[in-house]
Amino acid sequence: MSQEVAAQAEQTLPVLYSFRRCPYAMRARMALAVSGQRCELREVVLKSKPPEMLAASPKGTVPVLVLPSGEVIDESLDIMLWALRRNDPEGWLTPQRGSLDDMQALIAENDGVFKRSLDRYKYPNRYPQEHSVDVQQFAQVHQANGAGWLAGLESRLESGGWLFGNGASLADMAILPFVRQFAHTDTAWFAAQPWPNLLAWLARWEAGALYQSVMEKYPPWQTGHAGVDFPAATTASR
């Protein structure tokens, strides 16, 4: 164990390295907040990552959760499962329809095929080696690919308003931050799509207390300073 990780292990609370707008960090924060799991949140500037975070997780991506024992959890879905297995007051792990395995399979699609399309739609200039057409056409191809996957979510939402029934689940909260990012790439185009259930699902989440609480802005954390006590208050997902 490095000196930096050992020092963090002396904390009485877990330490969460996060970046407000990162969809992976957003879903981790939501699970921590709904479970009531307190931690010390350290907001990261991705262009200047703190050495303490890199010592804990050399891959340098957020979120990173350092437990008081020194154990490091640096995958967002693992953080969600860790928090919810400790306390799951809204039953995110036990949906009305389907199973945890079913939810994880859908999340894997989101994190795989949909995230690939999202990145190339939102940031087409990052993939010049893949351009067989001009950059605008490249983005449109991946917009269409992403839209095809979202149409499947629209069908799921027709019964119950959430992906696995009448209430929010792990799958909803793991996927919504990425749908939000897709929607905000071209808000007028997204709003014009024939997805009434998807649009309502996204709007309901963005207007909810849980989303509002985890999207609060914090100043970047600096070495030697205390982080933010998170969550600030108990919130609900609806």
C-alpha positions in Angstrom: 0.0 0.0 0.0 1.4 3.4 -1.0 1.9 6.2 1.6 -0.9 8.2 0.0 -3.4 5.3 0.1 -2.3 4.5 3.6 -2.9 8.0 4.7 -6.4 8.0 3.1 -7.1 4.7 4.9 -6.9 6.6 8.2 -10.1 8.5 7.2 -13.1 7.5 9.2 -15.3 8.0 6.0 -14.7 6.7 2.5 -13.1 9.2 0.2 -14.8 9.7 -3.2 -12.9 11.3 -6.1 -15.5 12.6 -8.5 -16.1 15.0 -11.4 -19.5 16.6 -11.5 -20.4 16.2 -15.1 -18.9 12.7 -15.7 -21.8 10.3 -16.2 -19.9 7.5 -14.5 -19.3 9.7 -11.4 -22.9 10.8 -11.5 -24.3 7.4 -11.2 -21.9 6.5 -8.4 -22.9 9.7 -6.5 -26.6 8.8 -6.9 -26.2 5.3 -5.4 -24.1 6.7 -2.5 -26.7 9.4 -1.8 -29.8 7.2 -2.0 -28.1 4.6 0.3 -27.3 7.3 2.8 -23.6 6.3 2.7 -21.6 9.3 3.8 -18.2 10.0 2.3 -15.7 12.8 1.8 -16.2 14.0 -1.7 -13.2 15.4 -3.5 -14.1 17.2 -6.7 -11.4 16.6 -9.4 -10.2 18.8 -12.2 -9.5 16.2 -14.9 -6.7 18.2 -16.5 -4.9 18.3 -13.1 -5.6 15.1 -11.3 -4.5 15.0 -7.7 -1.6 12.7 -6.9 -3.7 11.1 -4.1 -6.2 9.9 -6.6 -3.6 8.6 -9.0 -1.9 6.8 -6.1 -5.2 5.1 -5.3 -6.1 4.3 -8.9 -3.3 4.8 -11.5 -5.7 4.5 -14.4 -6.7 8.1 -13.6 -10.5 8.0 -14.2 -13.3 8.9 -11.9 -15.1 7.9 -9.8 -12.6 6.4 -7.3 -13.8 5.4 -3.8 -11.2 4.8 -1.2 -12.6 2.9 1.8 -11.3 3.5 5.4 -9.7 0.0 5.2 -7.6 1.2 2.2 -9.6 -0.9 -0.3 -10.1 1.0 -3.6 -13.2 0.7 -5.8 -12.6 2.4 -9.1 -15.4 1.2 -11.3 -18.7 3.2 -11.1 -21.0 0.2 -11.2 -19.0 -1.5 -8.4 -19.4 1.6 -6.3 -23.1 1.5 -6.9 -23.4 -2.1 -5.9 -21.2 -1.6 -2.8 -23.4 1.2 -1.6 -26.7 -0.4 -2.4 -25.7 -3.8 -0.8 -25.1 -1.9 2.4 -28.4 -0.1 2.3 -31.0 -0.1 -0.5 -34.0 1.8 0.9 -35.7 2.2 -2.5 -35.1 -1.3 -3.8 -32.9 -0.5 -6.7 -31.4 -4.0 -6.7 -34.8 -5.7 -6.6 -36.8 -4.4 -9.5 -40.5 -5.1 -10.1 -39.7 -6.9 -13.3 -36.5 -8.9 -14.1 -33.5 -9.6 -12.0 -30.2 -8.0 -11.1 -28.6 -10.0 -13.9 -31.1 -8.6 -16.3 -30.3 -5.1 -15.2 -26.6 -5.6 -15.4 -27.0 -7.0 -19.0 -28.8 -3.8 -20.1 -26.2 -1.7 -18.3 -23.4 -3.5 -20.2 -25.1 -2.6 -23.5 -25.3 1.0 -22.4 -21.6 1.0 -21.3 -20.6 -0.8 -24.6 -22.5 -0.2 -27.8 -24.4 2.9 -26.7 -21.4 4.6 -25.1 -19.4 4.0 -28.2 -22.0 5.7 -30.4 -22.4 8.5 -27.8 -18.7 9.4 -27.8 -18.5 9.5 -31.6 -21.7 11.5 -31.9 -20.7 14.0 -29.2 -17.0 14.2 -29.9 -16.5 13.2 -33.6 -13.3 15.1 -33.9 -11.6 12.7 -31.5 -11.8 9.8 -34.0 -10.2 11.0 -37.2 -8.8 7.6 -37.9 -12.4 6.2 -38.2 -13.7 8.8 -40.6 -14.5 7.3 -44.0 -16.8 10.3 -44.6 -16.7 13.9 -43.4 -16.9 14.6 -39.7 -20.5 15.8 -39.8 -21.7 12.6 -41.6 -19.6 10.6 -39.1 -21.5 12.2 -36.2 -24.8 11.6 -37.9 -24.1 7.9 -38.4 -23.4 7.5 -34.6 -26.4 9.7 -33.7 -28.5 7.3 -35.7 -26.9 4.3 -34.1 -27.5 5.7 -30.6 -31.1 6.6 -31.5 -31.7 3.0 -32.5 -30.6 1.8 -29.1 -32.7 4.5 -27.3 -35.7 3.3 -29.3 -35.4 0.0 -27.4 -35.5 1.9 -24.1 -38.6 3.7 -25.3 -40.3 0.3 -25.7 -39.2 -0.8 -22.2 -40.6 2.4 -20.7 -44.1 1.9 -22.2 -45.1 -0.2 -19.2 -44.5 1.3 -15.9 -42.4 4.4 -16.7 -39.1 2.9 -15.6 -36.9 0.3 -17.3 -37.8 -2.6 -15.0 -41.3 -1.7 -13.7 -43.1 1.1 -11.8 -40.1 2.3 -9.8 -36.5 3.4 -10.3 -33.9 0.7 -10.4 -30.1 0.2 -10.6 -30.5 0.1 -14.4 -32.4 3.4 -14.6 -29.8 5.2 -12.5 -26.8 3.7 -14.2 -28.1 4.5 -17.7 -29.8 7.9 -17.3 -26.6 10.0 -17.0 -25.5 8.7 -20.4 -28.9 9.4 -22.0 -28.7 12.9 -20.6 -25.4 13.4 -22.3 -26.8 12.2 -25.6 -29.8 14.4 -25.2 -27.8 17.5 -24.5 -25.6 17.1 -27.6 -28.5 18.4 -29.7 -31.4 19.3 -27.5 -33.7 20.4 -30.3 -33.2 17.2 -32.3 -33.6 15.0 -29.2 -36.8 16.8 -28.1 -38.3 16.2 -31.6 -37.9 12.4 -31.5 -41.0 10.1 -31.2 -40.0 9.0 -27.7 -42.7 10.3 -25.3 -41.8 7.8 -22.6 -38.1 8.3 -22.8 -38.4 12.1 -22.8 -40.7 11.9 -19.8 -38.3 9.5 -18.0 -35.4 11.8 -18.5 -37.3 14.9 -17.6 -38.7 13.3 -14.4 -35.2 12.3 -13.3 -33.6 15.7 -14.0 -36.4 17.4 -12.1 -36.0 15.1 -9.1 -34.5 15.8 -5.7 -31.8 13.1 -6.1 -30.5 14.5 -9.3 -30.5 18.0 -8.0 -28.6 17.0 -4.9 -25.8 15.1 -6.7 -25.3 17.8 -9.3 -24.5 20.5 -6.7 -21.3 22.4 -7.7 -18.2 22.2 -5.4 -14.8 23.9 -5.7 -12.0 21.6 -6.8 -10.3 19.8 -4.0 -6.8 20.7 -3.0 -4.2 18.5 -1.2 -4.2 19.3 2.5 -7.8 20.5 2.6 -10.9 18.8 3.7 -13.3 17.5 1.1 -17.1 18.0 1.1 -19.4 15.9 3.4 -21.5 14.0 1.0 -24.4 13.5 0.7 -25.4 16.8 2.4 -28.9 15.5 3.2 -31.1 12.4 2.6 -32.8 12.6 -0.7 -35.3 10.6 -2.7 -35.1 9.4 -6.3 -38.5 10.6 -7.3 
